[in-house]
C-alpha cells in the first residue's frame, strides 16, 4: 500500500520525504522489520521504541514514524528515508492498521464487551446464541481467539494490540464471519488499541476496584473513563443499571443510544423469580415481548447479569427466544465457575476471580447454596495493584469458612511478600485461614481437608495454564493437579 494512502485520515502528521513509496508491512518491533516496512516507534512502559530506530533502518525500514517530543538521534536517519512525526504514535499506528487491512470491522457486526468482570462469560454467551441462530461468529478475548469452533491460539492479553487486532479482523473477513464479539479491556481503550474499530454494539457489564497500578491506571476515575470510551464509540450500548457507577452513564452521555438491564432497578430488560443451585441458575425474563424461563449451567447471581447482557445484544441482532434459551442452557466457559471432576468426588470450582468484587461475588454465590464448608484458595498477582491484597484477604476470611492464601503469578515479586500483604487483611475476617505459598501444596491441603458436602473454590487462575515467575511463564494447570490428587 502506498504510504500516502496508509496515513490518510490521521491528524497532525508532519512528513519529510517520499510518500508515494510502497509499504509492505507496519511494524512496532524493530526485530520484525523487513525490506519496505514502516517502523513506528512507540514509547512503552518498559522499553522505548525510539531507541531501536537505527536497528529498524538496518533491517530494511524505508519509512520511520516517531512521536513528537521523543528523544531521537537524527544521525540514524539515512538520506532516502521517509520520516513522519506524529502527535501520538499509538493513535497513528491503530489508524494505519485499519487502513492497511481496509477497515475490516466495517464488514461484519462488531460487539465490544467491557467491564471489571463478566467480559469473558458474556462474550461466550453472545457467541453461543448467535451461532445457535445460524451466524458465523468470531471471538476475541482473554482465553483465546476463535472463528466458530476453530481456536486461533491463546491470547497474550485480553485485547490484542492494534496491528494484531486488525490482522485478526481481516482473517475473519476472509473467512466470511457475520459477527465478531470482543472483550475490550480498559488498557486497550486507554492505549488506543481499538481506535478505528467500527463498534455496532457496546456492553458495559459492571465496574469495581481493579487495575490500579503504575503500569495500568493511576486511579479509579481514569479506569472508568477509559472503559467509557467503548460506549462513546458504539452505535448502541447496553449497561448494567444495578451497578451504581454505570447507572450514571445515560445522563453523562445523553446523545448516545443506551439501553439498560438489571435485577433490582427499573431497566429495559429485567430478570425476575431467580433460582440458584450449585450447578445452574434460572430466571424469568421478557424476550421479544413474551415472558420466558431461562436457565444456564453457570451458577451464581452474576450469571444472571451476564445472561441479560447476552440476551440484550442478541435480540437486537434478531435472535429468537428458543435459540437464546437453548444456547444459554449449554454454554460453558473455561475457568469461569468451572466444576472439575476428581477422584475424591469433591465439589471443586475453578474461577478467574482476581479482584475484590469478583472474589466476593463467587464466594457469596457458593456460600448461598453449599451445605458444608466453603474452602477458598487464592493469591494475588505480582507487579499489579497492591492495595487490593489485604482487601481480598479480608473478603475471603469474612465469607469462606476456611481460607488458604497462596501464590498466583508472582511475576517479579517475592511470593512470600505478596502472601503476607494478603494475610494482613485476612486477620480481620472471622474465618480460619492458613498460608501455603506453594499453590500445588495449597490445593492438596484443601482437597485433603474437604468433605463431599464442602466446596473448594480455586480463585484467580481460571483458564490460565501457567504460573508467571520472574518473567517466565511455566506450565501450570490446576485441572491436572486436581486429577492427580487421590
N, C-alpha and C positions, 0 to 999 in steps of 0.2 A: 504494500500500500504506500502511495506517495505520502511523504512526511506532512505536506500541507493539508492533506485530507485527514491524516491521523490526528492532527492537533486542532482541527476545526471545531469551533464551539467552545474552546477553552479560553476563559477570560484572563487578561493581564499578562500574556506571554510577551517576552522580548527575545527576538531571534537574530542570529548573525550567521550568515552562510546560506547554502543552497537548500531550499525547501522542496525542490522537485525530485529529490533522491528517493529511491525505493527502499522502504524499510521491511525487512523480513521478520523481525521479532522485536518485542518490547521486553526489556529485562531490568529488574531491580537488584539482581545478584550478578556482580561482575564476573563470577566464575561461569555463569551460564551464557555469557555474551559470545556470539559467533559473528562471522562476517555479515555486514549490513544490518546489525542490530542498532537500536537506540537504547542507551543506558540511562535510566532515570535514577538519580541519586536521592535517597530518602534518609533523613536523619532519624534513626531508630532509638529505642530506649537503651540498648546496649552497644550498638555499633552505628557509626555514621557513614552512610554510603558514599559521601563526598570524598572520603579517604581512598576510595577504590576507583576513582575516575581514570587514573593512569592505567591500571590493570585492565579496565574495560576497553580502553582505546587499543591497548596491545593485543587484546583478544578479538578485535575486529569491529568495534563500535564505530559507526560513521556519523553518529549524532549523540550528543550528550545533553541531558536536561538536568539542571541543578536548581536548588531553591534559593530564592532571593535572600541575601544576607548570610548565606553559608560561607564557611571558610574553604576556599578552593585555591589550588596552585595553578595559575594561568600558564605556567611553563609546561604543564602536562598537555595543553591543547596544541594539536598539530594544525598546519595551515589549512588543509582541506576539510577540516572538521566543522560540522554544523553545531552551533551552540544555542541552547534555548534556556532562558531563565524564567522560572515560574514562581508566582506568589506562594504556592503550596504544591509541592510535587506529589503528595498523596492524592489530592483532588485531581491533579492533571493526569496521573497515571490511570486512575479509575476511569476517567472520561476517554482517555486514549484506548484503553482496553475495550470499552463499549464500541468505539469507532472501528477498531481493528477487526472485531468479530461481527460488525454490522448490527449492533444493538439487538442481540438475541432475545433479551427479555421482553421485547415488544411482540414476539412471535408466539407466545403462549401466555396463559393466565398465571401471574406470579402472586403467590400468597406469602407474606412475611409474618413470622410469629416472634414477638419479643416478650420479655418478662423475666423476673428474677428466677422463677421456677415454672415448670409446666410446658416449656417450649418443646422439648423432645416428644413427650407423650402426645401433646396436641397435634404436632406435625404428623406423627404416625397415625393418629386417628383420622385426620383430614385425608391423608393419602389412602388409607384403607377404605373410607367411604367413597371417595372419588373413583377408586378402582372398581368397587362394587357397582358403581354407576356406569362402568364401561370406559372410563377415561384412562389414558396412558399418563402416568404420573412420575415426575422426578422429585427426589427429596434431597435436600442439602442440610446436613446437621451434625450434631455432636458425635453421634455413634458412627455414622458412615454416610456416604453419598450413594443414592440409588437411582436407577431408571427401572421402574417396575420392580421385579424381583431381583434384578441384576445389581449386585453390590459392586460399586465402582472403587471401593477401597475405604479404609478407615480415615477419619478426619484428623488432621493435626490440630485444628481449632474448630470452635463452633461454626464460625462463618469464615470461609476462605478469603485470602487477600484478593484484591480486585482483578488481577491478571488471571489467577487460577479460577476465580468465580466465573468470569466472562467466558473463559475457555470451556468450563464445565457446562455453562448455559448453551454454548454453541454446539457442544456434543449432543445435548438434549434436543436442540432444534433439529440436528441431523437425524436423530432417532425418532423425530416426529412426536414428541410429547405434547399433550394437551394442556397440562398444568404442572407447575413446579411449586412445591411448598418448602419453605426455607426457614430455619432458625436464624434469627438476626440478633446477634449479641450487641450489648452496649458498646463494646470496643470496636466492633465492625462499623457501627454508626458514627462513633466519635472519630475514628481514624479513616473515614471516607471509603471503606472497602465496598460499600454498596451504592456509592454515588453513581448516578446514571441508570440505576435499575428502575424498571417501569413496574411499580407495585400496583396491582389491581386491588388487592385486599391486604389490610394490615390487622394484626391481632396483638393486643397488649394484655397478657394473662394476669399479671399481678406485679406488685412492687414492694420490696423489702430490703433490709440491710444486706449488702454483699458488694464485693469487688471494689472495696475502698483500700487503695494502696498506692505507693508512688508510681507504679507502672500501670495502674488502671485508672481509677477516678479519685480525685482529691477529696470529694465529699459527696453526700447523697444527692445534692441538687444537680451536680454535674452528671451523676449517674442517671438521674431521672430525665434530665434534658437530653441526654444522649439517646435514650430509648424513645423519647417523644418524637425524635426525628423520623421514625418509621411511620407514625401516624400522620405527620405532616406530609410525608412523601406518598401516602397511599390514597387511592381514589375513594375508597370507603373503608372504614375501620370498625372493629368490634372490640369493646373493652369490658373488663370485669368490674361492674359497678359496685360490688361489695368491698372492693379494695379502696380505702379512703383516698389515697393519693390519686388513683385513677378516676375516681368519681368526679374530680375537678376538671378533667380534660375537656369535656364538652363545652364548658364555659370558657376555658382557655383558648379553644380553637373553634369559635362559633361558625366559621366559614367552611369547616370540614364536615363531611357526612360521617357521623359517628353513631353506631348502634351499640346497645348495651345488653349484657346478660348477667344473671346473678341468681342468688337463692334468697337472701334476706331483704333486698331492696327492690323497689319497683324498677323493672327493666323490660326491654323489648322481648327477651326470652328468659323465662323463669322456670327453675326446677322446683317441683313440689313433691310431697309424700315420699321422702328419701328413705331407703332401707339399705343398710351397710352390713355385710358379713365379712368373714375372714377371707373370702375368695371372690367377692363381687360387690357391686353397688347397683341399685336400680332406682329409678325415679320417674315421675310423671312430668311431661313437657309437651307444649303445643308445637307441632310441626306441620307446616303448611296449613294452618288453621284448624287442625284436628288434634285432640288430646291423645298422646301416645305414651306407652310404658316402655322405657328404655333401660337396658341392662348392659353393663360392661364388666369384664372379668378382671378389672384392675380396681381393687378395693380402696376405700377412703373417700372422704368428702371432697378432697382436691380433684378426685377423678370426675366428680360431677361438673366442676368448673371447666375442666379440660374438655369434657364431652359437650358442654354447652357452647364452648368456643368453636369446636369442630362442627356442631350442628348449625351454628350461625353461618359459618363460611360456606358449608356445602349446600345448604338450602338456597343461599344466594346464587350458587352455581348450578342449581337445578336438581339436586339430589332428592330422591323420593324418601318418604318415611321408612318404607320397608328396607331399602338399601342402607339407610342410616342405622337402623336397628340391627340388621344382620352384621354389618361391619363392626359396630361397637361391641357386639357380643363376642366376637372372635379376635379382636385386635390384641396383640401382645407387644410389649416394648422392652427390649433388653435393659436390665438394670434399673427399671422403674417398677417398684413394688413387685419384683420378680421372685416368685417362690421357687426354691431349689430342692429337688428330691435328694435324699440322703439315706445311708444305710441304717441310721438310727430311727428313722421315721419321725424326725423332729420338724417343726414348722420353722423354716429359715427363710427370711426375706432379704434380698439384696436390693438396696435402693441408693440412688445417686445423691441423696440429701447431703449437701455440704455447706449449707448456710443455716443460720439460726432458725429462720422461719421454716425452711424445708425440713429440718430435723424435728422441730416442734410438731409440725404437721403430721409427719409419718409416725412419730411416737404416740401422739394423741389418737391418731386413727387406729393403730393396732391395739392401744390400751382399751379402746371402747368396745372391742369385740373379743379380746383374748381372755380365756377362762383362767389361765395361770399367770405366771410372771412374764413381764416384758424385759428382755435382756438386750441392752443396747451396746453395740461395739462400734466405736468410731474414733476418728482422729481429725486433724486439720492439716491442710496442705502448707508446706513451707513457701516462703517468699510471696505470701499473699496477706490479706488483711489480718493483722494480729489481734485487732480489737474483738473479733468475733469468737476467739478461742475460749476465754472464760465464760462468755455468754452461752456458748454451746455446751460447755461443761455443766453449767447450772441447769440448763434446759433438760439435759439428759438425766441428771440425778433427781430432778424435780418430777419427771414423768415416769421414767423407767424404774422398775423395781431393782434392777442391778445394772450398773454401767461398767464397761471395760474400756478404758481410754488407751488408745494405741496409736500406731503410726499410719499416715496416709500421705504419700507423695511428699516427703520432707524436702525434696529438691536440694538446695544448698545449705539448708539449716540443719542443726543437730536435732534428731528426733526427740531426744530426752528433754530438750529445752521446750519444744512445742508441747509435749505431754504435760510438763509442769505448768505451762501457761493455761492449758485447758483445766488442769486439776485445781487451779486457784478458784475457778468458778464452780467446779464440781462439789467442792466442800460446802457450798451454800445450799445445795439441794438436800432433800430428805432421804433419797435413795442411797443404798450402799454402792460402793464402787471400788475398783482396783485399777492399777496401771500396769499394762504389759506392753512394752514398746514394740516387741516383735509381733507383727499383725497375725502371722500364722499361729503363733502360740496363743494369741488372744482369741482367735476363732476356736481353736481346740478347747481352750478353757471354757468358753461359752457353751460349746456342744457337750462337754462333759458334765456341766452343772445343770443343763436344761432337762426338763421332763416333757412328755408329749402334750401336756396342757399349756406349755410355755410357748413364746415366740421369740426367736432371736432376730434382731434387726442389724444387719451389717450395713452401716451407712457410710456414704462418702465416695465409694469407688464405682458403684453401679456397673455400667457397661465396660469400664476400663479393664484391660487385661495386662496391666503393668504397674510397677512402682517406680516413681522417678526419684532417683537418689544421686546427688552430686552431678546433675545434668544428664544422667544416663537413665533411659527407660529400660528397666529389667522386667522380663516376662513374669506376670503375677496374675493368676486367675482364681478368684475366690471360689468359683464353682468347683474347680478341680480339687482345691483344698478340702472343701466340704465333703466331696465324694470319697476322699481318701481316709477321712476320719471314721474309725469303726468303734 
